[in-house]
């Protein structure tokens, strides 16, 4: 299991989740060069340790475990994964 950031993050990018993530798997960070270029934050499925820390701090309830991701947002699992593939992790 891993966590996925879905549609509610678009345009919000609160970044509280990046501050509590113990493994820094949520990107981009506010000081990353591509931060302003993306609409939402993403969780690296290969780095996520399923700690659940990001879920509690998300003000828009955009973060879901992949096994509980609502069907209407299922495609966000691929969006998160592809973000890191394009970045070269």
FENBELZI-V976280 format. One record per helix or strand. SS is the DSSP state (2 for helix, 1 for strand). FROM is the first residue (numbers start at 1). TO is the last residue. If there is no record, write none. Layout:
# FENBELZI-V976280
SS;FROM;TO, SS;FROM;TO
This chain:
# FENBELZI-V976280
1;3;5, 2;7;9, 2;16;20, 1;26;27, 1;42;43, 2;53;57, 1;63;65, 2;71;73, 2;76;87
